Amino acid sequence: MKLKFKTQDFQTDAVNAVADLFAGQGKQTTTFSIVEEQHGQQISLKQNEFGIGNSLNIQASDLLINMNKVQKRNNLQKTKDLYPFSHYRENDRQFCIDMETGTGKTYTYTKMIFELYKRYGFTKYIIVVPSVAIREGVHKSFQITADHFGAHYSTLT
């Protein structure tokens, strides 16, 4: 038995809200960054203690403008500052996305991953879940939706 997935407008709206935050970000064409440094004739990979991440080449002021547009479109209160808490730093760009129980969060963030790759070339994601059981459910969801997203985003491969 094969499951069929229906595109839900509210899920697509959530994906677009996240993707639109990065409007103006150029599309990346590599999966890692190379930085030329003077180590003899060697070129080194740009990475930190967490590995090689996506390169975000958009100004904080543009992120704030984009976020305010998304908030206005969704009738949400406008945020005045990207870093409302004093412990955040300029490079700590974190956003919170809330969805009700039973709305298809796993499907939505999976679709968001494909959309962010399509628009901006982002290839690195971390999905944090609270338990082994949920992790296994997410893994199973990836398996179940593989053909669906493969057909929907077939031009990406």
C-alpha positions, 0 to 999 in steps of 0.5 A: 500500500502506498500513501498519497500526500495532498498539498495543504495550503497552510503547510505551503504557507509555513514553508514559504514563510521560512524560505521568504526570511532569506529573500536576497540570499544568493544561491549557493552552488557548493556544499562547503566553503573554501578559504585560502589561508597561508599554510604553504600551498594548501587550501583549507575548509572553513569550518567550526566545531560543528562542521561545515555549515551553510553560508548565510550571505544576507545582512541582519537588517535584511533578515529583519525586513524579510521577517517583518514582511512575513509577519505582516502577511500572517497578521503577526506582531512586528518584531523590532529587533532580531536579537531581543535577548542580550545573550544573542550575538550578531551571528546567532540567527535563530527563528522559532516556528510554531505549528499546532499538534496534528498539522504535519510538522514533520512533512512541513519541515521536510518540504522546507528543507527541499525548498531551501535547497531549491531557492538558496542551495542550503544543504545542512540541517539539524533536526532536534527531537525529544526522544528516540521514539520520535526520532524513529518516527521522523526517520520513517516519515522520511522513508514514506515521503521520499517518492512524494518529494522526489517527484515534486522536487525532481529537478533538484537532482 
